[in-house]
Amino acid sequence: MLLIADSGSTKCDWRLVDEDKTYRDFKSLGINPYFHNEEVIEAELKKVEPLIENADKVTAVFFYGAGCSSTELKRIVDRGLSRIFEKAQIYVDHDLVAAAFAVYDDEPCIACILGTGSNSCHFDGDIVREEVPALAYILGDEGSGSYFGKKLLTDFLYKKLPDNIHQALIKEFDLNKNTIMDRVYRTPHANVYLASFMRFISSFRSEPYVRDMIREGLEKFIDIHVKCFRDSGKVKTHFVGSVAHYQEDILKEVAAEKGIIVGNIIKQPIEGLYEHHVKNYFSKIPFKTS
């Protein structure tokens, strides 16, 4: 059996593939080595019964995840997975690699992630290349769910929100300064907490405040993470992630204004990963990274 995983910071999509290419899909908590050690990874996987039931049958695991950007961080995930899938060869790489393959259409392109966090790379079908680093939710993540959640809560605390949005936040979440400060500064996974407000933000999309906020964040993302590539505006720029999916209309507007050619916009890359790994069945290394 082949096991493919695509993990963001919020959730992880799993696809278990039989030799006849049929598959079953599962979900788990997102696995990110910045926040989870191998013991936590093992514990979370044990909660997903179909994975545990088939662990001895899995011969190859391809895991693509947020935070898997260095050898040591990849090793944390590798060791956690190895505790469950003892008979499998395990390959761990960055979620950017997953995004690059999921959107690739046989031409050099720019592949972007706009989900809980944000990132970008250039992919020519062989090499995944980053131009500027992803700085995560404190220093970066422009245009992501955590970016917009942080902006919303900051304006809430500074009393800069339109009154109807301010009151709706209080009613729905019973928010106050102490609650927010505790969740952001004292509780794990602050980035996921911030991104969780994206659903609320989307419910007010018709409000000028929200539309302007989304446009501003996407403009920053494109200026920093897309236009940094020399051939931006000449090759297609593809997008993966829930923010890109649900804010597609605004994203296309902003991209057009900045001369960016928008290609594929998909919510989840698991389908593209499945097609790649089935085509190259049990291939150990799908392509090079740099």
FIDREN-648290 format. One record per residue: residue number from 1; residue in one letter; x negated, y, z negated of N, C-alpha, C, O in turn. Coordinates in steps of 0.1 Angstrom, whole numbers, plus 2048, in hexadecimal, padded with zeros to 3 digits. Example, Ala and Ser with C-alpha at 12.3 -4.5 7.8 and 13.67 -1.06 7.14 Angstrom:
! residues 2
SITE   k r n_u n_v n_w ca_u ca_v ca_w c_u c_v c_w o_u o_v o_w
SITE   1 a 77C 7C7 7B2  785  7D3  7B2 77C 7DF 7B2 772 7DF 7AB
SITE   2 s 780 7EA 7B9  777  7F5  7B9 77F 800 7B1 77A 80B 7B0
This chain:
! residues 290
SITE   k r n_u n_v n_w ca_u ca_v ca_w c_u c_v c_w o_u o_v o_w
SITE   1 m 7F8 7F4 800  800  800  800 7F7 80D 800 7EC 80D 7FA
SITE   2 l 7FD 817 806  7F6  824  807 7FE 82E 7FF 80A 82E 800
SITE   3 l 7F7 836 7F7  7FE  840  7EE 7F9 84D 7F2 7ED 850 7F2
SITE   4 i 802 856 7F5  7FE  864  7F9 805 86E 7EF 810 86C 7EC
SITE   5 a 7FD 878 7EB  803  881  7E1 7FF 88F 7E6 7F4 892 7EA
SITE   6 d 809 898 7E4  806  8A7  7E6 80B 8AE 7DA 817 8AD 7D7
SITE   7 s 802 8B4 7D3  805  8BA  7C6 802 8C9 7C5 7F7 8CD 7C8
SITE   8 g 80C 8D0 7C1  80A  8DE  7BD 809 8DF 7AE 808 8D5 7A7
SITE   9 s 80A 8EB 7A9  809  8EC  79A 817 8E9 793 817 8E5 788
SITE  10 t 822 8EA 79B  82F  8E7  795 833 8D8 796 837 8D2 78D
SITE  11 k 831 8D3 7A2  836  8C5  7A4 82D 8BE 7AE 825 8C4 7B6
SITE  12 c 82D 8B0 7AE  825  8A8  7B7 82F 89F 7BF 837 898 7B9
SITE  13 d 82D 89F 7CC  835  896  7D5 82C 88A 7D8 821 88B 7DC
SITE  14 w 832 87E 7D6  82B  871  7D8 833 86A 7E3 83F 86A 7E4
SITE  15 r 82B 863 7EC  831  85B  7F6 829 84D 7F6 81D 84D 7F9
SITE  16 l 831 843 7F3  82B  835  7F2 82E 82E 7FF 83A 82C 803
SITE  17 v 824 82A 807  826  825  814 822 816 815 817 812 811
SITE  18 d 82C 80E 81A  82A  800  81C 822 7FE 829 821 807 832
SITE  19 e 81D 7F1 82C  816  7EE  838 81E 7EF 844 819 7F1 84F
SITE  20 d 82C 7EE 843  834  7F0  84F 838 7FE 851 841 801 859
SITE  21 k 832 808 84A  833  816  84B 840 81C 845 843 827 846
SITE  22 t 848 813 83E  853  818  836 84E 81F 82A 843 81B 825
SITE  23 y 856 828 824  850  82F  818 85B 832 80E 867 832 811
SITE  24 r 857 835 802  85F  83A  7F7 859 846 7F1 84D 847 7F0
SITE  25 d 861 850 7EE  85D  85D  7E9 860 85E 7DA 86B 85A 7D6
SITE  26 f 857 865 7D3  859  867  7C5 853 875 7C1 84C 87B 7C9
SITE  27 k 857 87A 7B6  851  887  7B1 84C 885 7A3 851 87C 79B
SITE  28 s 843 88E 79F  83E  88E  791 83A 89D 78E 83B 8A5 797
SITE  29 l 836 89F 782  830  8AC  77E 824 8AF 787 81C 8A6 78B
SITE  30 g 822 8BB 78B  817  8BF  793 80A 8BC 78B 809 8BE 77F
SITE  31 i 800 8B7 792  7F3  8B4  78C 7E8 8BE 790 7E6 8BF 79C
SITE  32 n 7E3 8C5 787  7D8  8CF  78A 7CD 8CE 780 7CF 8CF 774
SITE  33 p 7C1 8CA 785  7B6  8C8  77C 7B1 8D4 774 7A9 8D3 76A
SITE  34 y 7B6 8E0 778  7B3  8EC  76F 7BB 8EB 762 7B6 8F0 758
SITE  35 f 7C6 8E4 762  7CF  8E3  756 7D0 8D5 751 7D5 8D4 745
SITE  36 h 7CD 8CB 758  7CF  8BD  754 7C2 8B5 754 7BB 8B5 75E
SITE  37 n 7C0 8AE 749  7B4  8A5  749 7B9 897 74D 7C5 895 750
SITE  38 e 7B0 88E 74E  7B3  880  753 7BD 879 74A 7C5 871 74F
SITE  39 e 7BD 87C 73D  7C7  875  734 7D5 87A 737 7DE 873 737
SITE  40 v 7D6 887 73A  7E3  88D  73D 7E8 888 74A 7F4 884 74B
SITE  41 i 7DF 887 754  7E3  882  761 7E8 873 760 7F3 870 765
SITE  42 e 7E1 86B 758  7E5  85D  756 7F3 85D 74F 7FC 855 754
SITE  43 a 7F5 865 745  802  865  73E 80D 869 747 818 863 746
SITE  44 e 80B 873 74F  816  878  758 819 86D 763 825 86B 766
SITE  45 l 80F 866 768  812  85C  772 819 850 76C 821 84A 773
SITE  46 k 817 84D 760  81E  842  759 82D 845 758 835 83C 755
SITE  47 k 831 852 759  83F  855  758 846 852 766 853 853 766
SITE  48 v 83F 850 770  845  84E  77E 845 83F 780 83C 839 785
SITE  49 e 850 838 77D  851  82A  77D 84E 823 78A 846 819 78A
SITE  50 p 853 829 796  84F  822  7A2 840 822 7A5 83B 818 7AB
SITE  51 l 839 82C 7A0  82A  82C  7A2 824 821 799 81B 81A 79E
SITE  52 i 828 820 78D  823  816  784 826 808 789 81E 7FF 788
SITE  53 e 832 806 78D  837  7F9  792 82E 7F4 79E 82D 7E8 7A0
SITE  54 n 829 7FD 7A6  822  7F9  7B2 813 7FC 7B1 80C 7FB 7BB
SITE  55 a 80E 800 7A6  800  804  7A4 7F7 7F9 7A9 7ED 7FC 7AF
SITE  56 d 7F9 7EC 7A6  7F0  7E2  7AA 7F0 7DF 7B9 7E7 7D9 7BE
SITE  57 k 7FA 7E4 7C0  7FB  7E1  7CE 7F5 7ED 7D7 7F3 7EB 7E3
SITE  58 v 7F2 7F8 7D0  7EC  803  7D7 7DD 801 7DA 7D6 7FF 7D1
SITE  59 t 7DA 802 7E7  7CC  800  7EB 7C5 80D 7EE 7B8 80E 7EF
SITE  60 a 7CC 818 7F1  7C6  825  7F4 7CF 830 7EF 7DB 830 7F1
SITE  61 v 7C9 83A 7E9  7D0  846  7E4 7CA 852 7EA 7BE 854 7E9
SITE  62 f 7D2 85A 7F1  7CE  867  7F6 7D5 872 7EE 7E1 874 7F0
SITE  63 f 7CE 879 7E6  7D4  883  7DD 7CF 891 7E1 7C3 893 7E1
SITE  64 y 7D8 89A 7E4  7D5  8A8  7E7 7DB 8B1 7DD 7E8 8B0 7DB
SITE  65 g 7D3 8B9 7D6  7D9  8C0  7CB 7D4 8CE 7C9 7C8 8D1 7CC
SITE  66 a 7DC 8D7 7C3  7D8  8E4  7BF 7CD 8E3 7B4 7CE 8DA 7AC
SITE  67 g 7C2 8EB 7B5  7B7  8EA  7AC 7AD 8E0 7AF 7A2 8E0 7A9
SITE  68 c 7AF 8D7 7B9  7A5  8CD  7BD 79B 8D3 7C6 799 8CF 7D2
SITE  69 s 794 8DE 7C2  78B  8E5  7CB 77C 8E3 7C9 774 8E9 7D0
SITE  70 s 778 8DC 7BF  76A  8D9  7BC 768 8CA 7B9 772 8C3 7B6
SITE  71 t 75C 8C6 7BA  759  8B8  7B7 75D 8B4 7A9 764 8A9 7A8
SITE  72 e 75B 8BC 79F  75E  8B8  792 76D 8B8 78F 772 8AF 789
SITE  73 l 774 8C2 795  783  8C2  794 789 8B6 79B 793 8B0 796
SITE  74 k 784 8B2 7A6  789  8A6  7AD 786 89A 7A5 78F 891 7A5
SITE  75 r 77B 899 79E  778  88E  796 782 88C 78B 785 880 787
SITE  76 i 787 897 785  790  896  77A 79D 88E 77F 7A2 885 779
SITE  77 v 7A2 892 78B  7AE  88C  791 7AA 87E 795 7B2 875 792
SITE  78 d 79F 87B 79B  79B  86E  79F 79B 865 793 7A0 859 794
SITE  79 r 795 869 788  794  860  77C 7A2 85E 776 7A5 853 772
SITE  80 g 7AB 868 776  7B9  866  772 7C0 85C 77A 7C7 853 775
SITE  81 l 7BF 85D 788  7C6  854  791 7C0 846 78F 7C8 83C 790
SITE  82 s 7B3 845 78D  7AC  838  78C 7B1 830 780 7B1 823 781
SITE  83 r 7B6 837 776  7BB  82F  76B 7C8 828 76E 7CC 81E 767
SITE  84 i 7CF 82D 778  7DC  826  77C 7DA 81D 788 7DF 812 788
SITE  85 f 7D3 822 792  7D1  81B  79F 7C3 815 79F 7BB 819 7A6
SITE  86 e 7C2 80A 797  7B5  804  795 7AF 7FD 7A1 7A3 7FC 7A2
SITE  87 k 7B7 7F9 7AA  7B2  7F1  7B6 7B1 7FA 7C2 7AE 7F5 7CD
SITE  88 a 7B4 807 7C1  7B5  80F  7CD 7A8 818 7CF 7A2 81C 7C6
SITE  89 q 7A5 81A 7DC  79C  825  7DF 7A3 832 7DE 7AF 833 7E3
SITE  90 i 79D 83C 7D8  7A3  848  7D5 79C 854 7DC 790 855 7DA
SITE  91 y 7A4 85C 7E3  79E  868  7E9 7A6 874 7E4 7B2 875 7E5
SITE  92 v 79F 87E 7DF  7A5  88A  7D9 79F 896 7E0 793 897 7E2
SITE  93 d 7A8 89F 7E4  7A4  8AB  7EB 7AE 8B7 7E7 7B8 8B4 7E1
SITE  94 h 7AB 8C2 7EC  7B2  8CF  7E9 7BF 8CF 7F0 7C1 8C9 7FB
SITE  95 d 7C9 8D6 7EA  7D6  8D7  7F1 7D6 8DF 7FE 7DE 8DD 806
SITE  96 l 7CB 8E7 800  7C9  8ED  80C 7C7 8E4 818 7CB 8E6 823
SITE  97 v 7C0 8D9 815  7BE  8CE  81F 7CB 8C8 823 7CE 8C6 82F
SITE  98 a 7D4 8C6 819  7E1  8C1  81C 7E9 8CA 825 7EF 8C6 82F
SITE  99 a 7E9 8D7 821  7F0  8E1  829 7EB 8E2 837 7F2 8E3 841
SITE 100 a 7DD 8E2 839  7D7  8E3  846 7DC 8D7 84F 7E0 8DA 85B
SITE 101 f 7DC 8CB 84A  7E0  8C0  852 7EF 8C1 855 7F4 8BE 860
SITE 102 a 7F7 8C4 84B  806  8C4  84C 80B 8CE 857 815 8CB 85E
SITE 103 v 804 8D9 859  808  8E2  863 801 8E2 871 805 8E8 87A
SITE 104 y 7F6 8DA 871  7EE  8DA  87D 7F5 8D5 889 7FC 8CB 889
SITE 105 d 7F4 8DC 895  7FA  8D8  8A1 7F0 8D8 8AD 7F3 8DB 8B8
SITE 106 d 7E4 8D2 8AA  7DA  8D0  8B4 7D3 8DC 8B9 7CC 8DC 8C3
SITE 107 e 7D5 8E7 8B2  7CE  8F4  8B5 7C8 8FA 8A9 7CE 8F9 89E
SITE 108 p 7BC 901 8AA  7B7  908  89E 7C1 911 898 7C9 917 8A0
SITE 109 c 7C2 912 88B  7CC  91A  884 7C8 91F 877 7BD 91B 872
SITE 110 i 7D0 927 871  7CF  92B  863 7DA 924 85B 7E6 926 85F
SITE 111 a 7D7 91D 851  7E1  917  849 7E1 91D 83B 7D7 920 835
SITE 112 c 7ED 920 837  7EF  928  82A 7F9 920 821 802 919 825
SITE 113 i 7F6 922 814  7FF  91D  809 806 929 802 7FF 932 7FE
SITE 114 l 813 928 802  81A  932  7FA 825 92B 7F2 830 929 7F6
SITE 115 g 821 927 7E6  829  91F  7DD 828 925 7CF 829 931 7CD
SITE 116 t 826 91D 7C5  823  922  7B8 816 92B 7B8 816 935 7B1
SITE 117 g 80C 926 7C0  800  92E  7C2 7FF 931 7D1 808 92E 7D9
SITE 118 s 7F4 937 7D5  7F2  93A  7E3 7E3 938 7E7 7DA 939 7DF
SITE 119 n 7E1 935 7F4  7D4  933  7F9 7D4 932 808 7DF 932 80E
SITE 120 s 7C9 932 80F  7C8  931  81D 7BB 92B 822 7B1 92B 81B
SITE 121 c 7BC 926 82E  7B0  920  834 7B1 921 843 7BC 923 849
SITE 122 h 7A6 91E 84A  7A5  91D  859 7A3 90E 85B 79B 908 855
SITE 123 f 7AA 909 865  7A9  8FA  868 7A9 8F8 877 7B1 8FD 87F
SITE 124 d 79E 8F1 87C  79D  8EF  88A 79F 8E1 88E 79C 8DC 899
SITE 125 g 7A5 8D9 885  7A7  8CB  888 79D 8C2 882 79E 8B6 882
SITE 126 d 792 8C8 87E  786  8C1  878 782 8C6 86B 77F 8BF 862
SITE 127 i 780 8D4 86A  77B  8DA  85E 785 8E4 858 78A 8EC 85F
SITE 128 v 787 8E2 84B  78F  8EC  844 785 8F6 83E 77C 8F3 836
SITE 129 r 787 903 841  77E  90E  83D 785 919 836 78F 91E 83B
SITE 130 e 781 91C 82A  786  927  822 77E 934 825 772 933 826
SITE 131 e 784 93F 825  77D  94C  827 77C 954 81A 771 959 817
SITE 132 v 787 955 813  787  95C  806 78C 952 7FC 794 949 7FF
SITE 133 p 788 953 7EF  78C  949  7E5 79A 94B 7E0 79F 956 7E1
SITE 134 a 7A0 941 7DC  7AD  942  7D4 7A9 945 7C6 7A2 93D 7C0
SITE 135 l 7AF 94F 7C0  7AB  954  7B3 7B5 950 7A8 7B4 955 79C
SITE 136 a 7BF 948 7AB  7C9  943  7A2 7D2 94E 79D 7D1 95A 7A1
SITE 137 y 7DB 94B 794  7E6  955  790 7E2 961 789 7E9 96B 789
SITE 138 i 7D6 961 782  7D2  96D  77A 7CC 977 783 7CF 983 783
SITE 139 l 7C3 973 78C  7BC  97C  795 7C1 97D 7A3 7BE 987 7AA
SITE 140 g 7C9 973 7A7  7CD  973  7B5 7DB 96D 7B7 7E4 972 7B1
SITE 141 d 7DC 963 7C0  7E9  95C  7C3 7F3 966 7C9 7FF 965 7C7
SITE 142 e 7ED 970 7D1  7F6  979  7D7 801 972 7E0 7FE 969 7E6
SITE 143 g 80D 977 7DF  818  972  7E6 81E 965 7E1 827 95F 7E8
SITE 144 s 819 960 7D6  81E  953  7D1 829 955 7C7 82D 960 7C3
SITE 145 g 82F 949 7C2  839  94A  7B8 835 94F 7AB 83C 957 7A5
SITE 146 s 828 94C 7A7  823  951  79B 820 960 79C 822 967 792
SITE 147 y 81C 965 7A8  81A  973  7AA 826 97B 7A8 827 985 7A2
SITE 148 f 831 976 7AF  83E  97D  7AE 844 97C 7A0 84A 986 79B
SITE 149 g 842 971 799  847  970  78B 840 979 782 846 97F 779
SITE 150 k 833 97B 784  82B  984  77C 830 992 77E 831 99A 774
SITE 151 k 832 996 78A  837  9A3  78E 844 9A6 787 847 9B1 782
SITE 152 l 84D 99C 788  85B  99E  783 85A 9A0 773 861 9A9 76E
SITE 153 l 853 998 76D  852  999  75E 84B 9A5 759 84E 9AB 74F
SITE 154 t 841 9A9 761  83A  9B6  75E 843 9C2 75F 844 9CA 756
SITE 155 d 84B 9C2 76A  854  9CD  76B 860 9CC 761 865 9D7 75D
SITE 156 f 863 9C0 75D  86D  9BF  753 869 9C5 745 870 9CC 73F
SITE 157 l 85C 9C2 742  857  9C7  735 854 9D6 736 856 9DD 72C
SITE 158 y 851 9DB 741  84E  9E9  743 85B 9F1 746 85B 9FD 747
SITE 159 k 867 9EA 746  874  9F0  748 874 9F7 756 87A A02 757
SITE 160 k 86F 9F0 760  86F  9F6  76E 879 9EE 777 87A 9F2 782
SITE 161 l 880 9E4 772  889  9DD  77A 896 9E5 77C 89A 9EC 773
SITE 162 p 89D 9E2 787  8AB  9E7  788 8B3 9E2 77D 8B0 9D6 779
SITE 163 d 8BC 9E9 777  8C3  9E5  76B 8CA 9D8 76D 8CB 9D0 764
SITE 164 n 8D0 9D5 779  8D8  9C9  77B 8CF 9BD 77A 8D2 9B2 775
SITE 165 i 8C2 9BE 780  8B9  9B3  77F 8B3 9B1 771 8B2 9A6 76C
SITE 166 h 8B1 9BC 76A  8AC  9BC  75C 8B6 9B5 753 8B2 9AC 74C
SITE 167 q 8C3 9B8 754  8CD  9B2  74C 8CF 9A3 750 8D2 99B 747
SITE 168 a 8CE 9A0 75D  8D0  992  761 8C5 989 75B 8C7 97E 758
SITE 169 l 8B8 98F 75B  8AD  987  755 8B0 984 746 8AD 979 742
SITE 170 i 8B4 98E 73F  8B7  98C  731 8C2 982 72F 8C1 979 726
SITE 171 k 8CD 983 737  8D8  97A  735 8D4 96B 739 8D8 962 732
SITE 172 e 8CD 96A 744  8CA  95C  748 8BE 956 740 8BF 949 73E
SITE 173 f 8B4 95D 73C  8A9  958  736 8A6 95C 727 89D 957 720
SITE 174 d 8AF 965 722  8AD  96A  715 89F 96F 712 899 96C 708
SITE 175 l 89A 977 71C  88C  97C  71C 88A 987 712 892 98F 710
SITE 176 n 87E 987 70C  879  992  704 86A 991 705 864 988 70A
SITE 177 k 863 99C 700  855  99D  701 84E 991 6FA 845 98B 700
SITE 178 n 853 98D 6EE  84C  982  6E7 84D 975 6EF 843 96D 6EF
SITE 179 t 858 972 6F4  85A  966  6FC 851 965 708 84A 95B 70A
SITE 180 i 850 970 70F  848  971  71B 839 970 717 832 968 71E
SITE 181 m 835 977 70E  827  977  70A 823 969 705 818 964 708
SITE 182 d 82C 962 6FE  829  955  6F9 827 94B 705 81E 943 705
SITE 183 r 830 94C 70E  830  943  71A 824 945 723 81F 93C 729
SITE 184 v 820 952 724  815  955  72D 807 953 727 7FE 94F 72E
SITE 185 y 806 957 71A  7F9  957  714 7F6 94B 70A 7EB 949 707
SITE 186 r 801 945 705  7FE  93A  6FB 803 92C 6FF 800 923 6F9
SITE 187 t 80A 92B 70A  810  91F  70E 809 91A 71B 807 923 724
SITE 188 p 806 90D 71D  800  908  729 809 90B 736 815 90D 734
SITE 189 h 803 90B 741  809  90C  74E 811 919 750 81C 91A 754
SITE 190 a 80A 924 74C  810  932  74E 814 934 75D 81E 93B 760
SITE 191 n 80B 92F 766  80E  931  774 81B 92B 778 823 931 780
SITE 192 v 81E 91F 773  82B  919  776 837 920 770 841 922 776
SITE 193 y 835 925 764  83F  92D  75D 842 939 766 84E 93D 768
SITE 194 l 838 941 76A  83A  94D  772 841 949 77F 84A 950 783
SITE 195 a 83D 93F 785  843  93B  792 851 936 791 859 937 79A
SITE 196 s 855 932 785  863  92D  783 86D 938 785 879 935 786
SITE 197 f 869 945 784  872  950  786 875 952 795 87D 95B 798
SITE 198 m 86F 94B 79E  871  94D  7AC 87F 94A 7B0 884 951 7B9
SITE 199 r 886 941 7AA  894  93E  7AD 89C 94A 7AA 8A5 94E 7B1
SITE 200 f 89A 950 79E  8A1  95B  79A 89F 967 7A3 8A8 96E 7A7
SITE 201 i 892 969 7A7  88F  974  7B0 896 972 7BD 89B 97C 7C3
SITE 202 s 896 966 7C2  89D  964  7CF 8AC 967 7CF 8B2 96A 7D9
SITE 203 s 8B2 965 7C3  8C0  968  7C2 8C4 976 7C3 8CF 97A 7C5
SITE 204 f 8B9 97F 7C2  8BB  98D  7C4 8B4 993 7D0 8B0 99E 7D1
SITE 205 r 8B3 98A 7DA  8AC  98E  7E7 8B2 99A 7EE 8AB 9A1 7F5
SITE 206 s 8BF 99C 7EC  8C5  9A7  7F3 8C2 9B5 7EC 8C5 9BF 7F2
SITE 207 e 8BD 9B4 7E0  8B9  9C0  7D9 8AD 9C7 7DF 8A3 9BF 7E1
SITE 208 p 8AC 9D4 7E1  8A0  9DA  7E7 894 9D8 7DE 889 9D6 7E4
SITE 209 y 896 9D8 7D1  88A  9D5  7C8 883 9C8 7CB 877 9C7 7CD
SITE 210 v 88C 9BD 7CC  886  9B0  7CE 880 9AF 7DC 876 9A9 7DE
SITE 211 r 888 9B4 7E6  883  9B3  7F4 875 9BA 7F6 86C 9B5 7FC
SITE 212 d 874 9C6 7EF  868  9CE  7F0 85D 9C6 7E9 851 9C6 7ED
SITE 213 m 860 9C0 7DD  856  9B8  7D6 850 9AC 7DE 844 9AA 7DF
SITE 214 i 85A 9A5 7E5  855  99A  7ED 84D 99E 7F9 843 998 7FC
SITE 215 r 851 9A9 7FF  84A  9AE  80B 83C 9B2 806 832 9AF 80D
SITE 216 e 83B 9B9 7FB  82E  9BE  7F6 824 9B2 7F3 819 9B3 7F7
SITE 217 g 82A 9A8 7ED  821  99C  7EA 81D 995 7F6 811 991 7F7
SITE 218 l 826 993 800  822  98C  80C 819 995 815 810 98F 81C
SITE 219 e 81A 9A2 814  811  9AB  81B 803 9A9 816 7F9 9A8 81D
SITE 220 k 802 9A9 808  7F5  9A7  802 7EF 999 806 7E3 998 809
SITE 221 f 7F7 98F 806  7F2  982  80A 7EC 982 818 7E1 97D 81A
SITE 222 i 7F4 987 821  7EF  987  82F 7E2 990 830 7D9 98C 837
SITE 223 d 7E2 99B 82A  7D6  9A4  82B 7CA 99D 825 7BF 99F 82B
SITE 224 i 7CB 996 81A  7C0  990  813 7BC 982 819 7B1 97F 81B
SITE 225 h 7C7 97A 81B  7C4  96C  81D 7C6 967 82B 7C3 95C 82F
SITE 226 v 7CC 970 834  7CD  96C  842 7C4 975 84B 7BD 96F 854
SITE 227 k 7C5 982 849  7BD  98B  852 7AE 98A 84F 7A6 990 856
SITE 228 c 7AA 982 845  79C  980  842 795 977 84D 789 977 84F
SITE 229 f 79E 96F 854  798  967  85F 797 96F 86C 7A1 976 870
SITE 230 r 78C 96D 873  789  975  87F 794 973 88A 797 97C 891
SITE 231 d 799 967 88B  7A3  965  896 7B1 966 891 7BA 961 898
SITE 232 s 7B4 96C 885  7C2  96E  881 7C8 978 88C 7C1 981 890
SITE 233 g 7D4 975 88F  7DA  97D  89A 7D9 976 8A7 7DF 97A 8B1
SITE 234 k 7CF 96D 8A8  7CD  966  8B5 7D1 957 8B4 7D6 952 8BE
SITE 235 v 7D0 951 8A8  7D4  944  8A6 7E1 944 89E 7E4 94E 897
SITE 236 k 7E8 939 89E  7F4  938  895 7F0 937 887 7E6 932 883
SITE 237 t 7F9 93D 87E  7F7  93C  870 803 935 86B 80F 939 86C
SITE 238 h 800 929 865  80B  920  860 80C 922 850 802 926 84A
SITE 239 f 818 91F 84B  81A  921  83D 821 914 837 829 90E 83D
SITE 240 v 81C 911 82B  822  906  823 826 90B 815 81E 913 80F
SITE 241 g 831 906 810  835  90A  802 843 910 801 848 914 80B
SITE 242 s 848 90F 7F5  855  913  7F2 858 922 7F4 862 926 7F9
SITE 243 v 84E 92B 7F1  850  939  7F3 850 93C 802 859 944 807
SITE 244 a 847 936 80A  848  938  818 855 933 81E 85B 939 827
SITE 245 h 85A 928 819  866  922  81E 872 92B 81B 87A 92D 824
SITE 246 y 874 92F 80F  880  936  80B 87F 945 80E 889 94C 80F
SITE 247 q 873 94A 811  872  958  815 86D 95A 823 866 963 827
SITE 248 e 871 950 82B  86C  94F  839 86F 95C 841 867 961 849
SITE 249 d 87B 961 83F  87F  96D  847 876 979 844 872 980 84D
SITE 250 i 874 97B 837  86B  987  833 85D 984 838 856 98D 83C
SITE 251 l 858 978 836  84B  974  83A 848 976 849 83E 97C 84D
SITE 252 k 852 973 851  851  975  860 851 984 863 84A 988 86C
SITE 253 e 859 98C 85C  859  99A  85E 84C 9A0 85B 846 9A8 863
SITE 254 v 846 99D 850  839  9A2  84C 82E 99E 855 826 9A6 859
SITE 255 a 82E 991 859  824  98C  862 824 993 86F 81A 996 875
SITE 256 a 830 995 875  832  99C  882 82C 9AA 881 826 9AE 88A
SITE 257 e 82F 9B1 876  82A  9BF  875 81B 9BF 874 815 9C9 878
SITE 258 k 815 9B4 870  806  9B4  86E 800 9AC 87A 7F4 9AA 879
SITE 259 g 807 9A9 884  801  9A3  890 7FD 994 88E 7F4 98F 894
SITE 260 i 804 98D 884  801  97F  882 80B 976 889 817 979 888
SITE 261 i 806 96C 88F  80E  963  897 812 957 88D 80A 94F 889
SITE 262 v 81F 957 889  824  94D  880 827 940 887 82E 940 891
SITE 263 g 821 935 882  824  928  888 82E 920 880 839 925 87E
SITE 264 n 82A 915 87A  833  90C  872 834 912 864 82B 917 85E
SITE 265 i 840 911 85F  843  914  851 84A 908 84B 856 905 84E
SITE 266 i 844 901 842  849  8F5  83C 849 8F6 82D 840 8FC 827
SITE 267 k 853 8F0 826  853  8F0  818 849 8E7 811 843 8EB 807
SITE 268 q 848 8DB 817  83F  8D1  811 837 8CA 81C 83D 8C7 826
SITE 269 p 82A 8C7 819  822  8C1  823 822 8B2 823 81A 8AC 82B
SITE 270 i 82A 8AB 81B  828  89D  819 82B 895 826 825 88B 829
SITE 271 e 834 89A 82F  838  894  83B 82C 893 845 829 889 84B
SITE 272 g 825 89F 846  819  89F  84F 80E 896 849 807 890 851
SITE 273 l 80C 896 83C  802  88D  837 805 87E 839 7FC 876 83D
SITE 274 y 812 87B 838  816  86D  83B 813 86A 84A 80D 85F 84C
SITE 275 e 816 872 853  814  870  861 805 86E 864 801 865 86C
SITE 276 h 7FD 876 85E  7EE  875  860 7E9 868 85A 7E1 861 861
SITE 277 h 7EC 865 84E  7E6  859  848 7EB 84C 84D 7E4 842 84D
SITE 278 v 7F7 84C 852  7FC  840  859 7F5 83E 866 7F2 833 86A
SITE 279 k 7F3 849 86D  7EC  848  87A 7DE 844 878 7D9 83C 881
SITE 280 n 7D8 848 86D  7CA  844  86A 7CB 83A 85E 7C4 83D 854
SITE 281 y 7D2 830 85F  7D6  828  853 7CA 823 84B 7C1 81D 850
SITE 282 f 7CB 828 83E  7C0  825  834 7B3 82B 838 7A9 826 833
SITE 283 s 7B2 835 841  7A6  83C  844 7A2 843 837 7AA 849 830
SITE 284 k 795 842 833  791  848  826 790 857 827 795 85D 81D
SITE 285 i 78A 85D 831  788  86B  832 790 871 83E 78C 86E 849
SITE 286 p 79A 879 83C  7A2  87D  847 79B 888 850 79C 888 85C
SITE 287 f 793 891 849  78B  89B  851 782 8A2 847 783 8A0 83B
SITE 288 k 779 8A9 84C  76E  8AF  844 774 8BC 83E 77C 8C3 843
SITE 289 t 76E 8C0 832  771  8CD  82C 764 8D4 829 75A 8CE 828
SITE 290 s 765 8E1 828  759  8E9  825 75D 8F5 81C 754 8FD 819
